[in-house]
Every structure is written in structure tokens, then in C-alpha cells.
Amino acid sequence: MKEKYDFQSIEPKWQQNWEEEELYQTEMDQDQEKYYVLEMFPYPSGNLHMGHVRNYSIGDVFARFKNMQGYNVLHPMGWDAFGLPAENAAIKRDIHPADWTEDNTDNMRKQFKMLGFSFDWEREVATCDPDYYKWTQWLFLELYKEGLAYKDESEVNWCPSCQTVLANEQVVDGECERCDSEVIDKELEQWSFKITEYAQELLDDHHLLSEWPDKVKLMQKNWIGRSEGANIEFEIADSEDSLEVFTTRPDTIYGATYMVLAPEHPLVEKLVTGTDKEAEVMDFVEKMKNQDEEERTGENAEKLGLDTGIKAVNPMTGEKIPVMIANYVLMDYGTGAIMAVPAHDERDFDFAKKYDLPIRVVIQPEDEDFSAADMEEAYTEDGLVVNSEILNGLSVDKAFDKIVEYFEKEDIGEKEVNYRLRDWLISRQRYWGTPIPIIYCDDCGSVPVPEEDLPVELPTDIEFTGEGESPLAQADDFVNTTCPKCGKDAHREVDTMDTFVDSSWYYLRYTSPEVADKVFDEEQANYWMNVDQYIGGVEHAVMHLLYARFFMKFLYDQGYVEDREPFSSLLTQGMVLLDGAKMSKSKGNVVDPMEILDEYGADVARLFILFAAPPAKDLDWNTEGVEGAQRFLNRVWRLTANNIDTIQDAGDFEVDGDAEEKLYRELHVAIKDVTEDVSERQQLNTAISSIMELVNAAYKYLADSEDINAGLLKEVVETIVVLLAPFAPHMTEELWANLGYEESVHQQSWPDYSEDAIAKDEIEIVVQVNGKVRDKVNVPVDIAEEELKEVAKEQENVQRHIEGKNIVKEIVVPQKLINIVAQ
């Protein structure tokens, strides 16, 4: 063997071998337990970045580990290949998006293979392939049949830079999540999916996601935004119109002293038309249209409002109260109108103070009595109801139930559950996406494309203008068609689907990508699903992850799958930073993975990025860490190379003597720790650390022992190679071959550990006096507390610190420490 690991020759050698041996291709086997590992598939941007290396290195460890544990592992790869960047590149570089995407895909596939990832490339899919998006269109039509895909005109989020509509989830602080341009409102007729039909189920089924991060479930819960309350009707004074409001606090209705409408509320213009307030109100409405949501509702946003001059009637008191319009009420929540109870809502309180509106207390603590004049802020805690006639003296909960019952009896209102979640707007005014399979006929209206005519293929002869209308609108051969119902002239939908539609079901296509006559093979899907381990960024919590759950639930309801959730366990990996900042081309702080591969090799790059931080935490890139990973791998290489003859000649062994017993115990501790770190704790950095400790123990044994136990050394070295295999697959494959084995190291069984070998007769106990460590003692593992206390006090260093003092307390932490408190 060479004295140093030569990655430049070894890594390509084994990559070629794995491909020729089809080592990572997998098939359904009902007699073998499956394990489905999946990382969120990448957009083919052309080059890998360190975020890719980290994400897929984490997944590759899980896949290789589970394979060695005997599972039938599915670990596929594909491409989220539609999207705006390719189209923008086409406009900028005068190249077709298909060519741009294919070139980038080829380059990234090559880079992935250079990193040695164990993907089953036979299952590769690309969302821009007609064989794939045919079924995206089919799924659209299935949703359409069930009334869950619909088109209507509404105010949408428009990105003037990307020249397309954005879903609410793609607007971050009023800006486009892709290009950071300010998003404006625009009236358009658009296609949406009725994800709101599944709002409650998406919340309820969080109990099925016990292996998801709590923060992701909380983000989804907040985004869905369930609130329980009542819809109440307020008549408009001297008018036949009325206002419907949704409130989560119907128990406070006696404290409603004014109403607030969103400036966009359709009744605003109707109510003020012809009044002396019309011009002032409509001018205010126009100004509010130029404010984004953060400016209107943010924590530090200034509350702006205007009295419309209209009065509403409080149905419980008969009192006529002013109807205001204000920026802090939005049309897309509830009914776009609220009853304002300033004594018990912070926003209403601030607004009432600013505009000198009445404040009436209707909730007070049991042991306190205060008036509006005493209040410096809204009282939002629980208490007893006051100043509320039929509700006086009731708790908030009981008042809620009683007033809702009264509303329903008197036909004033009814109990209602509301959600912040809005339907998923999927229309995009761009070319490079899945065509929406709808035809418009003057006689028949909207007609779905028949299934036998799918896919509706994207034409290739397209001019890219970026002008804000889908380029498909200019493609006459695409647009002009005949109606499937009546045979008359008709035209196609020219918008394409949001690319999140493509990624909402790709995990199912991987289970049977070769199937041509249906969306996926149900038997194979039900064998492989659901995904056992999913890995990707937390930024997708309320977009991709929510959409994928929606699709899976729909397919479950239609009888296509047996699981209601797509992903059992979710790991959201942290970002890769450089000098504390996220790597970004615009910031000029990007480390090119190919430079690392050229200088250090794939195994070093993988090992560093897995060792530098726990998977879920951010990782700060540093070259010293890379060099440290290289030194460790060469240390493992030398451990094998320098002892190869001893190991190959070794036979069976028995453990004899303290040094051998210590190494043997270290061996089994390492197996246990690595196994649990990978399979239970998902702490890959500490798993690597445990392997490092075993390597150190092996070197120490060799240095300290005159008579080497060859059999024990062989067991230790071979176990090190096997434990390290998921992390550094190329080097361990080469070491395994040099150790004389023909079968791949990745096909070896994961080692078991012996509890007997790990068990200790003695343990080390830390002895503290008044919280400071004064000594350490070795005692029997089953020592009684009273005996431990006596042994601890007998130690010379301890006696010096307790002599002449009164022992107040002796605190024992079992098998760890004893703290003697002395005064």
C-alpha cells in the first residue's frame, strides 16, 4: 500500500466501479424492510455550491448507513428543472431554456458523481421532461374534477421585475422572495388550488409528524392561522346594507365602539358614493393601495385611518357607532371588516387613542376594578365580563359560548372558524413551466384537455421578451386549437404552473419513474412511501413542505396512496457560512466546491462539512477545518497501511490484560455511539468524533504495547473502516480492498456492539467541595451512596478543604459526581 491516500486516482476508480456494478440501483422487495432517503432535489443552476455538498452529504450518510443495516434503501435524484432563472438566462444569453437547463443538468450530474453520492441514477427525473409534466398536468385535471382547481379574478401579488404573479408564500416583507423587488397589487384572472379545503387537516395531522422539527410545525401552524370566533352582522344605519365581521372575541361585543373596514372592502365605495366624504375617503383608499402589508400591519407600523361618516348599529346595544377605514385591517383576513374593541385589543386601543374614539371596558380581573380613563394600554388577559348586560359576571370562556348561542338564536351571527391561509395561486405569466391543460371555447367555456391528449407540450419556437405576458400567447400554433367537446375553434391557456406544483409530488414519481401509462405504480408507491428521511432547508416550511402535504392528502382521499403524509422524518440542515455570513455570489464570499475537490478530494470535503457542525446548525467554513479532515483521513490510511501485514496474518483473538481490555471497550463504545448518533440523534459530527477517538485509542495501544494482539488490532482497524464508510466512501472502499476483501465495504453488515464489553466494573467520580473540583476517585459501579460519601471524604485533597468545617450537605449525582457543601 502507498503511505498516503491518493484521492486523485482512487476516487474516480471507485466511482466507475460503483457505476459498472450498479451498486446503488434498487428494486422493490416485499420480503425486505425498506428505507426511503430523500434530499430536496436541486434546481440545475450549473454548478454545485457548498449548501448542495452539505445537504446531499448528510443524506448520503443516512442512505449508506441504512443499507449496511440491512434495509432496502431508495435514494433517488432528479431536477427541479422548470423556473424563471432558465427563462431569464434565455433572454439574457439568447439561448433556449431547454438547452440551458440540459447543459446545467449534465454539469451538476457530473459533479454529484465526483462527490460519490449513492444515488440510484436509473430513477432520475426532470420536471421539464414531457414524460414527467404530463403527470403534473394530469394531477391538475384531477384537482379540477374535484373542484380544487379553479380560475377567478382577484387582486394578486405582482413582481414587476420577474413579470409574474407570486403566491402569498413567495412574498417576504413585501418583496419578491427570488429577486427582492417590491411587490405590487394587480387585478388578474388566475388559476388557484383550493388548499384551504385542507387547512384543518394540515393542522390536525401535525400529530403524525413527531419526527419533524417543532419550529417547522409551528411555522406551518402560524401560516395556516386557525382562529375560532363568530361572524356577526352589523346593520348600517339608514341603509339596507349590513356589515359582516369576523371576531375571535364575540364576548367583547358590548365594548365595540367603532367599526373598521379595510380600504379595499367592496362596501367602502358604495357607502360613501354621493356623500360629502366621498372624495376624501377614495383618496385615502388610493394611498393605502401603495402601502405593503408590512407597512400596514407591522409591529412598528403607524396606524392610519379615516372616518367615513357612516354609522353601524351594534346589535347588542342598538348604539350607532362610527365606521372607519384603516390601514391595519386587511381584506384577505376574515371579512375585511372588524368590530373594534379598543379596551381589549392593542391595535384598536392605539387607534382609538390617536383618533379620540370611545373606549369601553368590558373585561376586568376578578380582584380589580378600573375604567377606561385609568388605562395606558389595552387589557388583553382573561377575567370576568362587565358592562355587558346578559354576560355580566361570566368568565371569558362561558361568555363566548353564551353570546354565540344568542347570536344564532336571534339570527345575528354564528360560530365560525377562520384561517389565515389563502388558496394557492399557481398561474405564472412565463414560458418555462408546465402548461395548464385547459382550453377555452366560446360555446363550451373552460374545457379540460382530455387525458389521452396529454401532455400539452411546450413549443420550442418561442420568442422571449420578458414583457409581462406569457410568451406562449404569441405562439399561434400552440394557442389555436379545437374544442374537445364541440370541435369548434378554441384557444389554449397560455399561463404556466408555479414550479412548486412540479415539486409537490416528485417523491412519488421516484418510486416508479419508468411507468408510462399512469402517474406512478401504486404497488411500488405504497411499498416505498412514505419518505423515511427527508432533508432540506427550513425556508421551504410554508411553501414546498405545505404544498407537498396538500398533494399527498388529496391523493390519499382519491385512493391512490395509503399514507396521508409524505415525509415521516424531516431534517432541516443549517446554512454554510463564510466569516459568519451566508455564502452568496453577490457578496463575493463563495467557496467553489470544485476547488476543494481538486485540492483535497471528495472524502475530505464530505468529512469536513459533516464534522464541522451538527446537521441542523449553521456551519462556518474554514480552510483549517478542511486540512484537519485531510490529516485525519491520512491518519486512518496510515493506521491500516503500517499494520497491513499484521492484520492480514491475524486469526481469532482473546482479550487479555488491561491495555487490550481498554481498547476492546473503546471499540464497542465507538460502535454504540456512532450507531446511536446516526440513527437516533442525527448528530453526524459527534459520530465522526467517536470514530476519531477510536483511532486515537488504536494508536495509543500500538505505542504502549510491546506484544500486539494481532486479532484485536484487525478487529479494531476493520471496524474503523466500516464505521467510516458512510462518511468517506472512496477511501474506505480502497482500504477494504487492501485488507483483502472482494465485496464492497458498503455491502458489509453494520457492526453490533456488546453491552458486556462496554460495561465497567469501576467508574470515575468527580469530588467537589462547595462546587469546586478537588479530586477524582475510581469506585465500584454499584457503590452505595453512603459508602461513596465516606470514600470521597477520605481523599487527601478533599480533607484539606473540609478540615475544621461543618459539612452541611452532600449532593450525589449518580455515577458522575459528589458535591460536599462545607461551612
N, C-alpha and C positions, 0 to 999 in steps of 0.2 A: 504493500500500500504506500501511496505517497504520504509525505509527512504533513501536508496541508490540504485542506478541502479546495479543490479546483472547480469552482462553480461554473466556470465558462464552458467546460467540456461536459461536466456531469449533469447539469440541469437540462440542457437540450436532449441529452441522451435518454433520460428517463421520461421526459415529455413525449418523445417519439415512441418509446416503449409502451407507455400507457395508452397512447392512441392506437398503436398496432394491436395491442392485446385487448382493446375495447374494455379496459379495466373499469370504467365508470358508467358503462351502459347498464341499464337496469330494466327489468320486466316485472309485471305483476306476478306475485306468487302467493296464493291464498294460504299456503302452508307456512309462510314466514311472516313474522311481525314486521310491519312497515314503519318507516320514519321518513317524513317529508320535510326537508330543509329548503327554505327559500329566502333569498335576499330580494328586496325590491329591485326589479330589473331597471337597467340604466337607459337613459337617452343616449343614442350614439352620437356624441359630440365630436368624436375624432380621436381624442386622447384621454387616457385614464388620468385621474388626479388621486391625491392621497386619500381622499374620502372613499373613492372606489376601492383602493387597496385595503383599507381598514374594514369596510363593510363586508367585502367578499372573503377576506382572510378569516374573519370571525365565523362566517357561515361555513367555510371550508373545514375549519376545526371540528365543528359540530357534525358535519357530514362524515368526515373520516372517522371520528370517534365512534359514532353510532354504527357505522359499517363494521368496525372492529369489535363492537359489542354484539354483533350478530344480526343486526336489523337489515331489512331490505330497504336501502336508502334511495330516495329520489332526490336528486339535486340538479335541477334544470337551470337553463339560462336562455334569455331572449332579449328583445329590444323594444323599448317604448318609442317606436320609430317615427310616429307622426308628430307634428307640432310646429309651432311658429318659428323656432330658430332655423330649421331647414328652409322654410319659405323665405325668411329674411335673407339667408345666405344666397338663395337663388336670385333674389332681387339685386343683392349687392355684387355678387360674383358672376352673374349671368350663367348659372349652372342649374340644371333641373334638380328639384329637391330629391327625386328618387336617386339620381346619381350621387348627389352629396351624401345622402343617407347611406347608400350602399358602400361608398368608399370609407366613410367613417366606421361603419359596422365592421368591415374587413380589418381595419387597422386595430380597433378595440378588441376584436376577437383574437387577433394575433397577440396582443398584449396580455389578455387574460390567460392565454395558454402559456405565455412566458412566465407567468406567476404560479403555474402549476395547480390551478384550481380544478377540483374534481367534478366538473360539470359533465352532465350527460348531453353532449352536443347533438346527439341524434334527436333530441326533443326541442331543439332551438326553434323559436318562433319570432316573428317580427310583426308588429301591429300594422305595418304598411303593406303587408303581403295580402293580396286579394283572398287567398285561402284562409287568412285569419279574419280580415274585416268583413268578409261575407257573413261570418257568425256574429260579429258585433252588430251588423245590420239586422240579422235575424232576431237577436235579443231585443233590439229597439222595437221591432214589429210585435214581439211577444208582449212587451210592456204596453205598446199601443193598443193591442187587442183587449188588454185588461183595464184600459183607461188610465194607465200610469204614465203614458207619454202623450203630451198634448201641446197645442200651439195656441198662444194668445198674445194680445198686445199689452205691453206693460212698460213701466219705466225700468230701464236696465242700467247696469254699470258699463260704461263705455270707456275703453282706453284709447285716447286719441293717437298714441304712439304706435301701439300694436294694431290699431284699427280693427278692433273686435270687441265683442261683448265678453264680460267676465262674470263668473258666478260670484255670489257674495263671499264665498270662502277664498276667492282669489284676490280680494281687495284687503290690503293690510294698511291700517291707519290712513284710509282714503287714497291709497296709492296702489298701482298695479304690482302684484307680487313678483312679476317677472322683470319689468323694466323700471319700476319706481316712478312712473309717470302719474300725475294727478288724474284720478278717475272722475268722469263727469256723468250726470244722468242723461238718459236719452230714451225717447219713446220708440220702441221697435216691436214687431211681431216676431216671437221667438218660440222655439221648442224647449220644453222642460220635462223633467221626470218628477213624478209626484212622490218624492222621498218622504214628504210629510205624512203620507199614509202609514209609514213605518216608524214614525217618531217615537211612539210609546214603546214599541218592541225593541227599537235600538237602545232605549234606556233600560228596559226590563232585563234584556239579555246580557247586560254587563255582569250579571252574576255567573254567567258561563265563562267569563274571561278572567279567571282567577290568576292566570299566569301573564296577564298584561300589567304594565306599569300603572300604578294608581294615577299618576299625573296625566296619562293619555285618556283614561276613562273619565277623569274629572274635566279635561278639556272638551271631550265629547258631550258630557253632561251639560256643561255650561253653554256649549254651542247649540245644543238642542233646546235648552232653556225651557223646561216644563214649568208652568205655573198654574196653580189651581185657584179659581176665583169664580166670578159671576159676570155675565153680561147683563147690563141694566139699561133700560130705556128712559131717557130724559126727554120730555116734550120741549119743543121750542115755543116760547111764549108768543102768542098772537100769530101762530103759524100751524099749518098741518104737518110740518116736518118734525122729526124727532132725531135725537142723537143716541146711538148705541155705544156704550162704553164697556170695556173690559177692565175689571179691577180684581186684584188679589186680596183686597181688604174691603169687601162689602160691609163688614161690621162697622166701618167708619163712615157710612153714608151720611149720617146726621152731621158730620163735620165737613161735608163738601160745601165749600163757599164760593167756588167758581169752577168753570169747565175750561178745558184746553183742547183745542184741535191742532193737529199737525197742519202746517201751512199748505201741504199738498192735499188735504182732505177734500173730497169732491163737493162737500156741502158748503165749503167756505165761500166760493164764488157765488153759488146760488143764494146763500143767505144775505150777502152784502150787496148784491146787484140792486141798483136803484136807491140805495141808502146814501146818506151823506158821508159814510165811512168807506165807500167802495174804492175810491182811488187810493186812499191811504193803506187800506188792507191789501189790495192787489200789488201795490208797490212793495210792501213788506214781504209778501209771498215770493215775489221775484228775487228779492235779496236773499231770502233763505235758500233758494234753489242753488245759489252759488257757495253755500256752506256745505262742507262734507260732514259725515257722521261724527267724526272725532271733534270737529269744531262745535257741533251742536250738542253732543251728549257727553263729551269727555269730562273727566273729574274736575278739571280747572276751566271748563268752557263757560263763557259769560252767558247768562240766561237772558234771552231777548224775547219780548212779547208785545202784543198789541191788543187792545180791547176792540172787538168787532162791533160793539154797540148792540149785539143780540143778547137776549136773555134766555136761559134754560130754566126749567122748573124741577126742583128737587122733589122726586116723587114721594119722599117720606115726610117732608115738611111743608110742601107747597110753596116754598120760598123761591122767588125769582133770583137767579144768580148769574153773574156776567159770563159770557162766552169769550174766551181769549184765544188767540193763536200764539204759539211759542215755538222756538227752535228746539226745545228739549223733548218735544213729542214727535215721534216718527210714525209715518204711515205704515211701515212694514211690521209693526208690532201691535197685536190686538186689533182694535178697530180704527186706530189712528186718532182716537179721542179718549180723554181721561176725565174722571171727576177728580178735582184737586182737593186734597185734604191737608192743608199746609201744617196743621198742628202735628201731623204724624207721618210726614214724608219730607225728607231733607230737601229735595229739589223743589217741591211745592212751597216749602217754608221760605227758602231763599227767594223764590219768585214772588211770593206774596209780600215779603218784606220790601223788595225792590219796587213793586208797583202798588204798595199800600192797599193790599187786598185783605179781606177779613180772615181772621184765624180763630177757629173754634175748637176747644179741647173736648175730645170725646173718649179718650182712654187715659186712665191715671193709674199709678201704682196703688196697691191696696192701702198702704200706710202714708200716702202723701196727697195733698190737695193743692193744685196750682191752677192759675188762669193763664190765658194767652199773654197777658201783659208781663207775666213772670218769665216767659220762655226766651232763651237765647238761641235755642236750636230745637229742631223737631224731636218729639218724644216718640221713639220707634220701638220701644220694648213692649212686652206683654203687660197686662194689667186688667183692671175692671172697666167696663163701659159706663160712661156718664153722659149726661145731657143728650140722651138718645131714646127717650120715651120707652118703647117696648123692649129695649135692650138693656136698660139701666141695671147695673149690678151684676151682669153676666161676665164671665171670663171671655177673652177674645175668641177662643175656640167655640164655646157654646153660642156666642153671639153670631159667629159666622154661620153656623148651622141654622139658627133660628131665622136670621134675616133672609137667607137663601130660600128657606121653606116659605116665608112670607112672600117673597118676590114671585115665586112660582104659583102660589095660591091666588095672588092678585094680578097675575099676568103682567108684572112689571119687569121681570127678568128671569134668568135661570142659571143654574150651576154650569160652569164651563171650564174646560182645561185648555190652556193655550200654550203655544210653543214659539220659541224664538226662531227655530229652524224654518227656512223657506225652501220651496221646491228648487230642485237642481236645474239651473238654466244651462242647457247643453249646446245651443246654437252658436256657431262661430263663423264669422264672415271671411274665412280664409280657405285656401285651396288644400293645403297639405293635411288632410284629415279624412276620416271616414264619411263618405257621402250619406246623407239622411235619406232613407229609402221611401220617399213619399212623392207622388205625382199629383199635380193639380189639374183638374178638369173643370171647365166652365159649367158643365152639366152635373157632374158627379161630385164635385168638391175635392176634398183631400182623399186620395186613394193610396193605400199601401201597395208597394211593389210586391207582386206575387213571389212566394218563396222560390219557385223554380227559376225566377229571373235574377236571383241573387248570385254573385254580388253585383251591385251597381258600381261599376269600376270607375276610378278616377281617369279622366282622359289625360294623355301625356302632352298634347299640343295646347299648351296654356301660356298666356302672357301674364307675367307677374308685375302688377303695378303698385300694389300696396295702397290703393286708393280708398279703401274702406268698404268696398263691395266685393263679395266673393268673386275671384277670377273665373269661377265656373259659370257665372252669369253671362260671360262673353263667349262661352264655348257653345255655339249653336247646335253642334252635333250631339252634345251632351244634354242641353236644356230641352230641345224639342223632341217630343216622343208621342206616343199614343196612349190613351187611357186604357188601362187593363179591363175596365168594366164595359165601356161603351164603344171603344175603338176609335173615338174622335181624337182630334189633335189636342195635345196636352203638353204641360211642361214640368220639368223636374224641380224639386227643391235644390237650391244652389248653396245653402249653408252646409257646413260640415259639422261633425260632432266634436265636442270638447274631448281632448285626448285622455282625460280621466275616465271616459267611458271605456276606452280600449283596455285600460289597466284595472278595470273593476272586475274582470273575470279571467284574466290571463292565467292565473294559478290553476284554473280548471282545465284550460286547453293543454297545459303541460302534461296532464295525465294521459292524453291520447292524441297528440298532435297529428298523427298520421291519418286519423279518421276524416274522410272526405264528405260523408253524407249526413253528418249531424254535428252539433256544436261540440260535443265530446261524448265519448263512450261512457255510459252511465255506470257500467260494472267497474270499469277502471277508475272512474272518478270516485265512486263510493269505496273502493279499496284504498286509494291514496289519500283521499280527503278525510279530515281537514288537515291543513298545513300544521305540522307539529311544532316547527320553529320558524318564525318569520322575523326578518331582520331589516331594519331601515330607519330613516330619520324621523324624529318626533314632529318635524314640520308638516308631516302628512296626516296628523291626528284627526283633523276635521275636514280633510279632503279625501285623499285616496282611501284611508282606512275606513272612513264612514261610508263612502260610496261602495267599496267592496263588500262591506257588511250588508248594505241595502240590496245589492245584486244577489248575494247568497241567500238572503231571506226570501226574495222573490222567487228564485229558482227552487228553493225548498217548498214554497207554497204551491208551485206548479208541479211538484213531484219529480223534479229532475235530480235532486240531490237528497241525501239523508241527514246532512248536518245543517243547522241554522246559522252557524258561524264559520267563516273561512279559515281563521287563524287561531290555533289553540294557545300558543305561547308567543309573545311579542318581545323582542329586544330592540330598544331604540338606542343605537350607538351614538356616542358623542362626536363632536366635530374634531377635525385635525387643525391645530393652530400653529402659527409660527410667531414666536415672540409675543404670545398672548392674544394675537389677532387671527380671525378666521382667514384661511388661505383664500386669496382672490386674485385673479389676473389683473383686475383693475387697480388693486393695491400693490401689485408687483411683488407679492410675497409668496409666490407659488414654488413648491419643490416638485420638480418633474420626477415621477416615479421611474421613468426610463433611465434617468441619470443614476439613480440608486441601483437599479438592476444591472446597469453596465459596470458600475464600480464595485458593488458588493454582492450582487446576485439576489435571486428571488427569496431564498430562505432567510437571508439576513433581513431583507425588507419586511417580510411577514413577521418574523420573530420580534423585531423591534416594535412594530406597530401594535402587536398583541401584548407585549410585555410592558410598554411604557405607561399604560393606564388601564383601569378596569374598562370593559367594553362600553358601558353606559356613560362614562365620564369623558369630558374633552381631553384631548391628547396634545401636548405641546411638543412639536417636532424639534429634535436637536441632533446634530451630527454625532456628538459624543455617544449618545444612546445607540445610534446605528453601529458605531465602531465597537461598542460594548457587546452588542448582539453578535457581531462578527467574531470577536475574541472568544465568546462562549462556545459558538459552534465549532471553532477550531480546537477548542479545549476538548470537546466531546470527540472530535475526529482523532485527536492525538491519543486520548484515553483508549480508543479502540485500536488504532494503528500500532501504538507502542506495546500492546499486550496481545496482539492478534494470534501469535503462536501459542501463548499460554492458554488463551481462550479456546482455540480450535482443538487443542490436545486434551482439554478438560473433560472429566466424566462426572459422575454423581458426586455429591458432597454432603458432609455433615458439618454443622456449625459447632465449633469448639473454641472456647476462650472468650474473654471479654471483647477483644477487638472485632472478632468475627460476629459475635452476638450483636454488637452495636451496629455494624454495617448491615447485618441481616434485618435488624429492626428498622434502620433508616430506609432500607429498600421497601419494606411493606408500608411504612408511614407515607413514603412518596407515592406509592400506588394508590393508597386510600385518598390522600389529599388531592392528587391530580384528578382522580375519578370523580370525587365529590365537587371539586372546583368547576369542572367542565359540565357535569350532568345536572347538578343541583344548584350551585351558587352562580354559575356562569361567570366566574371570575378567572378569565384566562391568564391574566397577568400573574396571579398567585399560583396557578397551576405550573406555569413556567418556572416560577421561583422555587417550587418544590422540586422540580427536576434539577435545577441548579444546585440545590442543597444536597441532593443525592450524588451528583457529580463531584461536589466538594468532598463528600464522605468517602467516595471511592478513591480519590487522590490521596486523602489522609491515610486511609487504610494501606495503600501501596507504600506510602512514605514511612509509616510507622512499623510495618510488619516485615520481619526477616523471612518468614516462611509463609508464602502466599497460598491461600486456599483457592486453587485454580477454578474449581467448580463454582464456588461462591462468586468469584470475580466474573466468571462467564455469565452467571445469572444476573448480576447487577448490570453489567455492560449491555447485555441484550435487552434487559428491561428498560434501561435508559433509552435505547434506540427506539423501542416500541412506544414508550410514553411520549417521546419527542416527535414521532412520525406525523401526527396531525398538524403540528406546528411548522416543522421543517421537512416537508415530504421528500425533497430530492436527495438531500444529504443522507437521511436515514435509509432511503432505498439503496443508496450506494453502499453504506455501511453494512446493511443487512446482507447484501450480495457478497461483500468481502468476508463476512462471517461464515459464508459457505451455504447460504440458503438460496434456493432457486425461486421459490414463491415470493411474491411481493410482500414487503413488510406491512403494506396496507391491507393485506388479506389475513394477517395474523389475528388471533383472538386477543382481545384486551385482557391484560393480566388481572388476576384476582389477588386480593391481599388476605393475609392471615391475621385475625384478631389476636390469636395467641402470640404471634411474633411481635405484634405492636404492644401488647400488654407489658407493663412494667411491674417489677417487684418493689421498686423504690421510686419515689418521686421527690423532686426538689421543691422545698417550701421556702418562700421568702419570709424573713422575720423582720418586722418593722417595730420601732419604738416611737410612739407619737407621730406615726405617719412617715417616718424616715427609715429607709432600709439600713439595717445594722448587721445582717448576716443572712446566710442561706444554709439550710440543713437538708440532708438526704434522710428521708424517713420511709418506713414501710407504707405502701399504697393504702393499706387498710387501717392505719393507725387511728386510735380513738382520739377525740378532741382533747380530753383531759391529759392524756399522755403526751400529745403534741405540745400542749401548753408548757408542760414540765421540761420537755426536751428543748424547746425554744429558749426558756429562761436560763437553761444551763450553759448556753453558749457564751464564751468569754466576752465577745464584743457586746452582746446583749446585756450581760451582767453589769458591765461598766456603766451602761446608760440607765439601769433601773436601780442600781445600788443606792440605798438610803431613801428611796422614793416609795410612795404609796401606789400600788397597782390598782387603778380604778376599774379597768375593763380590759378584757382580752377578746378581740374580734377575730373569728376564724372564717376565712373564705375557703371552703373545702378544696383540698388538693392544690391550692395556689399560695395562700399567704396567711400569716397571723400578724395582727397588729396589737401591740401591748401599749395601753394608754396608762402612763405613769405620771404622778404629780409629786 
